[in-house]
Amino acid sequence: MMIKAMINAKKIEEIAKQVTDAIPPSVKNIANDFEEKTKTVLQRKLAQLDVVTREEFDVQTQVLLKTREKLAQMEAKIAELEAKLGDKETSE
């Protein structure tokens, strides 16, 4: 016989709150300070790198897709024109 264990999300939240409340304020402050300093260092280092934002990346992706579409249209048109030129040359 198998017993199914159900996870109660509310109970987990209560336990997490109890654990958090049990942490001394000085430890919480150290953790918060560490998190803030880490964020600051990461932001500074990322700013030094030559990277683009997600928004810029998405814009460039759309530009590339439109460019590829236009290129495909132009290739088809060139093939059509070459075919017409080939027909003229063979008929002459």
HELIX and SHEET records of a PDB file:
HELIX    1   1 ALA A    9  ALA A   22  1                                  14    
HELIX    2   2 PRO A   25  GLN A   48  1                                  24    
HELIX    3   3 ARG A   54  SER A   91  1                                  38    
END                                                                             
